[in-house]
């Protein structure tokens, strides 16, 4: 019997230097490497990887163009922090 989770999430971008750099293009990839090469090992390097992984995930989002367009024209739906908290509390009690 295996103790693996039932639902395993696959990410579009592995949270590795190679995964991040493969997802970035052109100037963004160059900027990533410039910041990476200057970062000290430890929290500073972790911060660079975390920030750029987030950017890489956004860059590879299949809905990226639609989301950007909706945000620019004001039609992107939003949710308040209060609504998120309420939904989480409801989900926790179910």
ZIDAUR-V540696 format. One record per residue. N is the residue number from 0. RES is the residue in one letter. OMEGA is omega in degrees with one decimal (none if undefined). Layout:
n & res & omega
N & RES & OMEGA
N & RES & OMEGA
This chain:
n & res & omega
0 & X & -177.9
1 & X & 179.0
2 & X & -179.5
3 & X & 179.2
4 & X & 179.4
5 & X & -178.1
6 & X & 175.9
7 & X & 179.9
8 & X & 173.1
9 & X & 176.1
10 & X & 177.6
11 & X & -174.8
12 & X & 174.8
13 & X & -177.2
14 & X & 178.5
15 & X & 178.0
16 & X & 179.5
17 & X & 179.3
18 & X & -179.8
19 & X & -177.0
20 & X & 177.7
21 & X & -178.4
22 & X & -178.1
23 & X & -179.1
24 & X & 170.3
25 & X & -174.9
26 & X & -180.0
27 & X & 177.4
28 & X & 179.0
29 & X & 179.0
30 & X & 176.9
31 & X & -179.2
32 & X & 178.3
33 & X & 178.6
34 & X & 179.8
35 & X & -177.7
36 & X & -179.9
37 & X & -173.9
38 & X & 174.4
39 & X & 176.5
40 & X & -179.7
41 & X & -175.1
42 & X & -179.4
43 & X & 178.1
44 & X & 177.2
45 & X & 179.3
46 & X & 177.9
47 & X & -179.7
48 & X & 179.8
49 & X & -179.0
50 & X & -177.2
51 & X & 175.1
52 & X & 176.9
53 & X & 178.3
54 & X & 179.4
55 & X & 177.7
56 & X & 178.0
57 & X & -179.6
58 & X & -177.6
59 & X & 179.0
60 & X & -178.9
61 & X & 179.2
62 & X & -173.5
63 & X & -176.6
64 & X & 178.7
65 & X & -179.4
66 & X & -180.0
67 & X & 179.5
68 & X & 179.6
69 & X & 178.7
70 & X & -178.2
71 & X & -178.6
72 & X & 173.8
73 & X & -178.6
74 & X & 178.2
75 & X & -179.9
76 & X & -180.0
77 & X & 178.3
78 & X & 179.0
79 & X & 177.0
80 & X & 177.9
81 & X & 179.1
82 & X & 177.8
83 & X & 179.0
84 & X & 179.4
85 & X & -179.3
86 & X & 179.3
87 & X & 179.5
88 & X & 176.6
89 & X & -179.3
90 & X & -178.3
91 & X & -178.0
92 & X & -179.3
93 & X & none
